[in-house]
């Protein structure tokens, strides 16, 4: 078509009439100049028989319409940004060929999109009743509260009616979730459970060529192939939208093909983003292959990035003018327009008319969107982050059958008699068995949790009793463990993953911070990630320690909005708090981290050998509930309030006993919940004595004591406050650990000094 780029359209006067005035964005002007210059003398060719039923003129027009809408949304976003009324301009220009992927999939196939997937979003929305994608996207760009995806909180592609799960997808952080969702759809079917998606769904996951190098992407792809190698069904279609550059860093030519094209177990498909018929045909083959074989595949979509990375990106700072303009010829809009004209579906004039009509339509919707109200308060912004239904949670706990626990396998010294005291590990084991018994959607998984029963025996017997489909081992990759949980939660299951040690959680913290905890925020509560992440942690192990097995760093968890962080110390509290976390996950979709003090797992005594002071009867269904954010107080006087948690509780209770023998009365407050912090009970306990000592086993900087002291100051407490904590240090092996960890002597000495 462009061989006649100097020719006229019908006649010179008509060409002059149609030639547009220059636009702000060069690619906009380039498209119009090219199309208006095309010759109209060529004989139209029939559309080739592409796909299972052939490509019709209507399908090609629908594809073009979605691509036009996406392009003009990008242009509008930049214009709105220049006017200071738009807030997001990372566009899809050059990637509009992903609309062909949407055409190849069903509208019920869950899709986790690349942030340049505007064409996909518009094409899928066009096939869904009562959805206006132009309004959706523009309301997001101007951060309007009426935006139906995130409620004006962030501009993302997503909507429940379209089965598009929203996320930012900037560094491929959504790939583990996509793998987890594909796995969980198949696992739910195996268990006879229904999800919101059809049994034969394909999970589509888009990402960029630069993100393909991120550890999150490589880990997720490895997990997918690990499943395929074991013939575990995993219907996921990865779509790598390869534009050859990540912000300013070029991807070496052929790198994606070289690094991913020969991976055993990953079927490879490739399409030229400028050729719409090739994209439609290859995308359909790829989608059908995954749907039929239930195995992972990768579609390499060769695209181009136009208009730079984002509105604030000065592309000329790292690319020459020749490099930039050379990409204009790879514009997918030009490719689709050429196909339409070549096959006689539209004339070049009609192409321009459609282009300008779409511009006007987008401009009109943009002006309307500017008139919509914005989020008006902190409470409105935060509403979907931490939804809390205490009565429904308590009711869910009450419906737990206490008789189930009596039949559970336990770790340690065999099976205790019903009602006999349990250790912390035994109590957690029973609570897990109870949940697996009562809720067929519950899954327990992680490294070594199934056959071995956990490093410390906490999950012993669960696999044998409930089966390998519900209690299973994973590969050694924390990102993939949490990704499985992310997908399982979306599929309507109730995941209970274990991260083997607290130190290992930091390898994958973004799966909680950037993915799990933001799902409600980005989807205005439409999608949730219910999960309870069990994490053995803290220090004080004897005979087995060092940094990676004794980690007292919790700072990475405590500033994540909406995250529930439980820190049980006693066996009865542990079972009841685990029930409460599971109920909060089911009822409100909460993401909970359940920190288990390893050193107390098998502890039986508190003060003297044989006293059994650290065992407890298993709580029944009526009494076994600890509301989120509620502390427990042990009152031995009114001279001093000792605030602590985890291993600090046992130390604090022993110190309180010794102080009482010296005539000093202490109130010991076990926080139990690090988030939400029991602020009101904390203030009441502080006011009761007028003096507060915080005994914190975590680090002095970024630890629990900083939060406690700050909360008391914010509440107006004016009495003396001190804190003792572990040092800002990693934990060494052997006896050297006691030089940097909180100890009873420090607690007692500081308490006496305060009095």
N, C-alpha and C positions, 0 to 999 in steps of 0.2 A: 504493500500500500504506500509506504513512504518513499518508494522510488520515484513517485511523481510529486514530491513535496513542493515543487515550485509551480505546479500546475494550478489552474483555477478551479473553482467549484461552480459548474454550469456556465458562468461568465464572470468577467472581471468586476462588474458592478455588484454582483451578488456576493463575490468574495470580499469586496470592500465593505459591504453592508454587514457581513457576518464577522469580520475580523474584530476581535474584542480590543478594548483599551487595555493597556498594561495593568497587571494586578500587583498587589503587594508581594505575593509569593511567586517567584519565577516559574515554579513548576505549574502553577495555575495558568499563567500566560502561555507557557510552552505547550500544554495540552491543546489549548484552543487554536494556537497558530498551526500546529501540526494537522489537526483535524480539518480545519477550514481550507487547508492547502491540498487536501487529497483530491485525486482525479475521480471523476464520476463516469469515466468511459469504459472501465473494466466490466466484463461480464460476470454477474454474481455466480458464485459456486454453491452447490447444494451442501448443507451441513453433513459432515461425515457421521456414520453410525457409531457414536461414542457412547460407552456405557452399556448396561444391560438392556436398555430399551431405546437407546439413541438419545441424542440431545436435540430438544425441540427449540424452535425460535423463542417460545415463551420462557423456557428455562434460561436461555442465554440473556434474554432481556431482564429477567428477574435477578440474575447474577449481576448484571451491569447496574441495575438500579441500586442494589445493596452497596456496590463499590462506589457509586457516585455519592450516595448518602454518607458513607464513611469518609470520603475525601472532603466533602463540604463541611462535615462536622469538624475535621481537623483544621480547615481554613477558618471556620468560625471561632474555634477555640483560640487560635492565635490572634484573631482580631479582637475577641473579647479580652484576652490577656493584655493586649496593647492598650485597650481602653481602661484597664484596671478593674474590670468587673468579672473577669474569668480567672479561674485558679488552677487550671490543669491543661497542659498543652503537649503532653507526650502522645503523639498521634500515631495513626496506622498507615500513613501515606507510604505507598510502595509495598505494603503487605496486604492489600485488598484481595489478593488471590486466595486468602484464607476463607473467603466467602464460599469457595468451591468445596471446602471441607464441610462447611455447614450443610451445603446442598446434599452431600453424600451421606450424612448421618441423619438419624431420626431426631425429632424434636424432644424425644424422651431420653435420649442418650445423655448422661451427665457429662458436662463439659467444664474443664478448668482451663481458662484461657490465658494466653500470653497477653500482655498489656497493649500489644499492637493488633488485637483481634477485632477491630471495629467492623470489618467486612463480615466476619463470621457472625458477630452479634446481630447485625442488621439482617443478614440472610435468614438466620434462624427465627428472628422476631417476625419477619414477613410471613412465615408459615404458621404463626400462632395468633389466634384471634385475640382482639382487645389489648394488644400491646403496641405502643407507638415508640419505636426505638429512638427516633430523633428527639422526642421529648425526654426519654430516659437519660440519654447521654448529655443533652444540653442542661437539664436540671442538675446533673452531677457536676458539670463544668462550672456552673455559677453557684454551686453549693446551696441549692434550694432545699428546704425541708420536705417539700412534696416529692422529691426524687424517690422513685419506688425501689431502688436497689439498696442504698445505704442510708436513706433518709437525709441526704445532704452532708454526710460525714466525710465522704471520700469519693473521688471519681473512680469507679471500678465497673467492669463488665460483669453483670450477674443479675439473675432474676429467677425466682422459683418456678414461675410458669414456663420458663424456657429451659429448665434443668441446667442452668448455668450457675455454677457455684462461684461467688465472688471472692477474689483475693488480689493482692497487688502483683504477685508473680514477678517481682523485679529481679530476683537472683535464683529463680527456679525453686524457691522454697516450697512450692505447691506440688512438686513432683512426688515426694514421699506420700502425700495425701492421696494423689491420684492412684498410685500403686496400691495403697491401702484400701481405697474405695473399690477398685477392681477386685482385689482379693476378697473383700468383705461381701460384695454382691454375690460372689460364688459361694462363700462360706455360709451366708444366710440361706441360700437356696439349698445347700447340702443339709442344713439343720431344719429345713422345712419352714423357714421364717419368711415373711413378706417384707419388702422394702418399698420405698416410693417409686422405684424404677423397675421396669419390666425385667423378667428373668434373663432375657438374651441381650441386655443392654451392652453397649460398648462405652467405656470411659475414654473420653478424648482429653488430652493434656497438651497444651501448646507452650513452647518456650523458644528462646532465641539462641543463636549460635554462640554468643559470648557466654550465656548462662550455662551452656552445655559443659563448660569447663569447671563449673562450681562443684564443690564436693557434694552438695546436696543433690545435684543432678546425677553425678556419677554414682552416688550411693543408691539413689532410687532406681536407676537403670540396672545396676548390679542386682538389686533385690528382685526386680522383675525377671531378670534372666536366671537368678537363683531359683525362683519359683518354676520358670519354664523348664529348667534342667530336671527338676523333680516331677515334672508333669502336673504341677498344681495349676489349675485353671486361673488365668489372669488376663481378662479381656481389656487391655489398655492400648490405645492408639496414641503414641507420642507423635507430635507434629513439631519438628524443628523448623522454625521460620528463619532461614539463614539469609541475612542481609549483608553478611561479610564484615560487620563492624560492631563493636560494643562501645558506645559513646565515641571515644576518639581512637580506640585501639582496634586495628584491623585483625580479622580472623584470617589466618593463612589460607590461600586458595586450596580447596580440596580437603581441609582439615576435618570437617564433619563426616565426609565420606570415609576418610582414612580412619578416624577414631571410632566411628559407630557403624559403618557400613558392613563390617565383616564380623560383628559380634555374634557368636553362636547363640542361637535361640531367639534372635531379634530379626524378624523379617523386615526387609528393606524395600521401600518404595520411594521414588523420586519424581518430582514434577517441576516444570519450568513455570514460575509464577507469572510470566508475561503471556503465557499461552493458556487461555481459559479452557479450551477443549482438552488440553493435556491435563490440566488441574482437575477438571471434572472427572475425567476417565480414571486417572490414577487414584484420586481420593476415594472414588467409589470402590475400586478394587481393594484398596487398603482397608477401608471400613468393613467390607464384606468378608475379607480374609479374617480379620480379628473376630467378627461376629460368629463366623462359622467355626473357627479353630479354637477360640477362647484362649489365645496366646498373644503375647505382646508383639507389636510391630512399630516401626518408625517410618513416618512419611517425611522425607526431606523436601521441604518446599523452598525452592530457590527464589528469594525475594530481593528487594532493594529498599534501602532506607532513603526516603525523600524528605526534604525540609529539616534535616538534622535530627539530633536526638530528641530535642524538646524545644519549646519556644525560647527558653533562656540560653540555648546552646548556640555558640558562634562557630558554625561548622568551618568557616573560612580560616579559623585559627589553626586547624590541623589538616585541612584538605585543600588542594589547589583548586582554582576555578575550573580547570579542565577536568579534574576528577569528579567534581560535583555535577557539572553539566553532562558528562558522559553517562551518568546514571539516568538521565531523563529519558533516554531511549528505552530503558527497561521498565518504564511505568506500566503497571498492570492495567490501568484504565485505558491506556493507548492500545494495549494488546487486545482487550475485550472490544473496544471500539472498532479496531481493524477487523476483527472476526465478524462483527455485526454488519459492517459495510461490505466486506469481502463476500459474505454469504447472502447479501441482499436483504437483510432483515431491516436495516436502517440506512438512510443516506447520511453522508457526512453532515449535512445541514441538520438532520433530525438528531444526530448525536449531540451537536452543539446545543440544540434546543432543549434536549433532555438535561444536559449538563447545567444550563442556565436556569431551567425550571427548578432543578433540585437545589441550586444555590439560593433561589428566592424562597423556596419552601423552608430551608434550614434557617435563613435569615429571619423569616417570620416567626418561627418557633423560638429562636434565640431571643428575640425581643420580648416574646411572651414570657419566657423563662426568667428573664431579668426582673419581671414584676412579681415573681413568687417570693413568699417570705423565706427568711433564713432561720436557722436554729436560734432560739431566743434565750436560752439559759444553759447554765452548766448542767442542771438536772436533765434537760432535754437531750443534750449531747451524750450524757453518760447512761441514759436509760437502758439501752440494750446490753450494757457491759456486765452488770452483776444483778440480774433479776433474781429475786429472792421470795420464795413462797413458804414461810416457816410452817404454817399449818399443814399444807400439803406434804411437806417433807416429813413432819412428825407422823402424819397419817400413813405415809408409805412405810415408815419404820415400824409402826404398830402392826402393819399387815404381815411383817416378817414372822414366820413360824418358829417359835423357840424350840420346838421338838426336833427340827432339822439338825441343829447344832449337836445334839446328843449322839447323832449317828455319824458325825464327821471323823475322818482320820485326823490325827494330830501328830506333830513332830515331837521330838524329845524322847521321853521315856514310855512310849507306847500310848495306849488309849486310856485316859483317866476316866474314873467313874463319873456319871452324870452329876453335875453340881460340885465336883471336886475342884480345888483351886487350880488355875492354869497359869502358865508363864505367858509373857507377852507374845512369843512366837506361836504358842498353842492357841491363844485367843484370836490372833489374826487369822491363823489357819482355819479355825472354826467359822469365823465371820465370812471368809471367802467361800467355804463350803456351803454355808447358809445361803449366800447370794447365788451361787451356781445352782443350788437346788430350787430356789424360789423364782428365779428369772432365767428363762431359757435363752434370753438374748445376751447374757453375761459371758464374757470371754476373759480368760486369764492367760497371759502370754509374756514372753521375754526370754532372755538368755538363761538357760539352765533351769527354768521353772518347772518343766514337765517331768521328764524321766528322772532327773536328779532330785527334783523337789525343792530347788533353790539351794544356793550356797549354804544357807543356814537352816535348811529344812522347813522353811515357813510354808512352802506350797506342797509339802510331801503328801502323797496319796491322792491329790486332786485329779491328776491325769487318769489314774487307774479307775477312779470312781465316776468321773464325768466324761471321759473320752478325749481322744486326741483332737477332735474337731473343736473342742471348747477350751482345752488346756494344752498349749503347744509351745514348743521352743522356737525361737527366731534365730536368724543369723546375727552375728556380732556387729551390730550397727545401730546405735541409739537413734539416729535420725529415722531409720526405717522402722524401728520399734514404735516410735511415736507417730510416724506416718501411717502405720497400720491402725493405730488407735484413732487417728484423725479420720481415716476412711471408714472405719467401723462405726464411729459415732454418726457420721453422715448417713450411713446405711441403716440407722435405726437400732444398731446393736449397742451394748453397754460394755465398752472395753475397760479392762483393768490391767494395763501393762506394767511390767516391772523394769525399772532401770537398775542394774545390779548394784551400783554404788553411786552415792551422791556426786563424787568427782566425775563420774562418767556422764552425768546429766548435762554438764557444761558443754560437752561435745555437740549437743543437740538442742540447746536452750531455745534457739529461734523457732523450733517446731512448736514450742509452747508459747513463747513471746509473740512471734510474728504471724503464726498460723492459728493455733488452737484458740488463743485468747482474743484474737481480733475477728473471728468469724461472725459473731453476733454484731459487732460494731460495723463491719463492712456490709452486712446483709440486713441491718435493721431488725435483727432477731429472727429472720426467716430461717436461717441455717444455724445449727448448733454443733458443738463438739463435746457432748457429754463424755467424760472419762474420769477415771481415778488412777493417777499414776503413782504406783508404790515405789518408794525410793529408800532402801536401807542406807543409813547415813550416820553422821556425827562421828565422834571419836571414842576413846577409852577401851578399844578392844585389847585384850591381853594375848600376847603371843603371835599376833598377826595384825600388822598395821602398816605404818608408813602413809605417805600422802594419799595414794589412790584408794586406800581402803579405810582411811580415817580422814574425812573431809568435813570441816565445820563451816563451810562458806554457803550462806543462804541469800546473800545480797542479790544475786541474779534473779531470784524468785519474788522478792518482797516488793519490787516496784512495778509488777505487772498488774495493770488494772483488772479487777474482777477475778483474779486467780485466787482460789481457796488453797491455803497452805495449812495442813493439819500437822501437829507435832505431839502425838500421844506419848505418854511415858509409862502409864500403868496398864496392865492387861485388860481390865474392865473398860477403861476409857478407850483403849485401842479398838476393841470390837464395836463399841457404841459409836465412836467417831467414824469408823469405816462405814458403818451403816448410814450415818448421816451424810457422808460424802457421796455414797452411792445414790441415796435418795435425792440429794441436791443435783447430781448429774442427771438423773432420770427426769425429775420434775422441772428443773430450771435450765437444764443443759449446761450446768457449771463444769468448768475444768478444775479438777482438784489434784493437788500434789500431797501425798500422804507420806510424811517423813518418819521413818521407823528407826529408833535408836538401836543400832546393832548390839552395843554392849549390854543392853537390857533384855535382849531376846530370850535368853535362857536363865536370867537371874531369878532366884527364888527368895533370897533373904534380903532384909533391909538393914537391920542393926546388928544382929548376931547370927552366927551360923546356925541354921535350922529353924529360924523364927518364921520362915515362910512369909515374911512381910512384903515381898514383891510378887506374890501370886494373888489371884482373885478368882472368885466364881464367875462363870460366864454370864453376862447380863441377859435377861430374858427379853422378849419382844416389847414388854411394857416399859421396863426401866432402861432398856438399852438404847437411849438416844441422847446425844449431846448436841444441842443446837449450835449451828455455826456461830463462832464468835463468843462462846460462853466459857468462862474460866472455872476453875475449881479451887476452893479455898480451904486450907487446913489451919484451924485457929488454935493456937497454943498460948495466947496472950495478946497484949495490946501495946507493947513497947516498940515494935518494929515490924514493918511489912517487907517480907522477902519475896520478890517477884522473880520467877524462873520458869523453866520449861525443859522437856526432854531429860537428858541425864542430870541436869541441874536440879530436878525435883528430888531425886533420891539423895543427892548431896545436901540439898536444902533441908530436907526432913531430918537428916542425921544431925546437921548443925543445930537445927531448932531444938532437938532433944537435948543436946549438950548445953545449950544456952538456958533452957528451962531448968536444968539442974543447977545452974548458977543464978537462978532467980530472974531470968530475962524471958519475957513472953514474946513470942514471934508468931505472926500470921504469915503463912506460906501460901502464895498465890501461884498456882500452876496455870499459865496462860492457855495451854492446850492448842489454841489456834493462833498462828502467827499472822494469818490474814483470813478473814477480817479479825483484827486485834480486838479483844474484849475491853474496849476503852472505858465503858461505864463501870464495869466491875473493877477495873484497875483503879479508877479514880476513887471509888467507894473504899476499896481496901487501903489505899494510901491515906485517905482522910481518917480512917479508923484509928491509925496509930500516929499520923503526922510525920513519920519518917519512912523512907523507902530505900531499900538496897536491892539493886538488880543483879542477880547472879546469872551470868550469860555464858553458856558454853561456846557460843560462836565468837567470831573475831570482834575485836574492839572497834574496828572500822567497818561499817557496813553491816554490823550484826544486829541482833534483836534488841540489845540494850539501848541503842540509839533511838529506835522507834518507841520504846517504852518511855524513856525520859522525855522525848519530844511530845508524846501524847499527854503526859502529865502536865507539862508546861502549857500546852495548848488548852488543857482543861482548867487551868488556873491554880494548880497545886503549888503551894509556896513553901512547903516544908523542906527539910534537908533531904537531898538525894545523892546517892553514891552508886557506882556500878563497878563490878569486878567481872572480868571477862577473860577469854583466851587471848593470847597475844596475836598481833598481826604477823602470822608466820604460817608456813606450811608445816605439816606435822611430821616429825622425823620418826625413825624406827626406834623401838625399844624404850628404855627408861628415859631417854632424852625427850620424849613426848611430854613428860610431866613438867618440863621446864616452860612449856608454852601453853599448856591447857589450864583452864579453870580448875581449882582444887578447893577442897573443904576448908583447908587452913586459911586460904585467902578470904573465903566467905566469912568465916568465924571472926578472923582478925578485924576485918572491916566493920562487921556488925558491932563488935565491942567498941571500936573506935567511935562509931556514930553515937553510942549511948554514953 
